Amino acid sequence: MARVEAEFFGGLGEQWATVWEGGGVALGPLHFAEGEPFPAEGSPISRALRRLGVVAGAGEDEFAALGLGRYRATEDWLD
């Protein structure tokens, strides 16, 4: 199970992610603060999704591969 969160406005923002496996924390908690460059292993959300088995294709990250862009706002979850 993963908990991921992103707070962005105007291209600036933060990300958080934690993955649990077998009753314990398996990854994280990870945090990306505004203005920090993403590390070589990727954003916290990409790393968490990768840990869950999401595979990104060429030219996309795990967030896009899973289609999570459709649910950027909580209100979109109802659709």
VENWO-V296035 format. One record per residue. RES is the residue in three letters. PHI is phi in whole degrees, -180 to 180 (NA if undefined). PSI is psi in radians with two decimals (* if undefined). D_FIRST is the distance of its C-alpha to the first C-alpha in whole Angstrom. Layout:
res->[RES/RES]
phi->[PHI/PHI]
psi->[PSI/PSI]
d_first->[D_FIRST/D_FIRST]
//
This chain:
res->[MET/ALA/ARG/VAL/GLU/ALA/GLU/PHE/PHE/GLY/GLY/LEU/GLY/GLU/GLN/TRP/ALA/THR/VAL/TRP/GLU/GLY/GLY/GLY/VAL/ALA/LEU/GLY/PRO/LEU/HIS/PHE/ALA/GLU/GLY/GLU/PRO/PHE/PRO/ALA/GLU/GLY/SER/PRO/ILE/SER/ARG/ALA/LEU/ARG/ARG/LEU/GLY/VAL/VAL/ALA/GLY/ALA/GLY/GLU/ASP/GLU/PHE/ALA/ALA/LEU/GLY/LEU/GLY/ARG/TYR/ARG/ALA/THR/GLU/ASP/TRP/LEU/ASP]
phi->[NA/-130/-117/-126/-146/-137/-130/-130/-150/64/88/-110/171/-135/-136/-136/-159/-143/-122/-111/-148/61/87/-136/-71/-103/-154/97/-69/-108/-140/-120/-90/-54/90/-81/-77/-64/-69/-57/-79/107/-70/-55/-66/-61/-65/-66/-65/-62/-62/-83/104/-72/-114/-89/-85/-61/78/-139/-104/-64/-60/-70/-60/-84/79/-71/-61/-70/-123/-69/-115/-54/-62/-71/-65/-76/-74]
psi->[2.50/2.58/2.12/2.55/2.46/2.41/1.82/2.55/2.18/0.49/-0.13/2.53/-2.85/2.81/2.60/2.60/2.49/2.45/2.33/2.49/2.29/0.53/0.01/2.91/2.16/-0.40/2.23/-2.88/2.45/2.52/2.39/2.01/2.68/2.31/-0.20/2.51/2.54/2.43/2.88/-0.55/-0.06/3.10/2.81/-0.75/-0.78/-0.73/-0.71/-0.78/-0.67/-0.70/-0.52/-0.07/0.09/2.29/2.16/2.51/3.14/2.31/0.21/2.82/3.12/-0.60/-0.83/-0.70/-0.60/-0.20/0.40/-0.23/-0.37/-0.27/0.75/-0.48/2.52/-0.64/-0.48/-0.32/-0.43/-0.34/*]
d_first->[0/4/7/10/13/17/20/23/27/29/27/27/24/21/17/14/11/8/6/5/7/9/10/10/10/10/10/12/13/15/17/20/23/25/28/26/26/23/23/23/20/19/17/14/13/14/13/9/10/12/10/8/11/13/16/19/22/25/26/22/19/16/15/19/18/15/18/16/19/20/18/19/21/19/22/21/18/21/23]
//
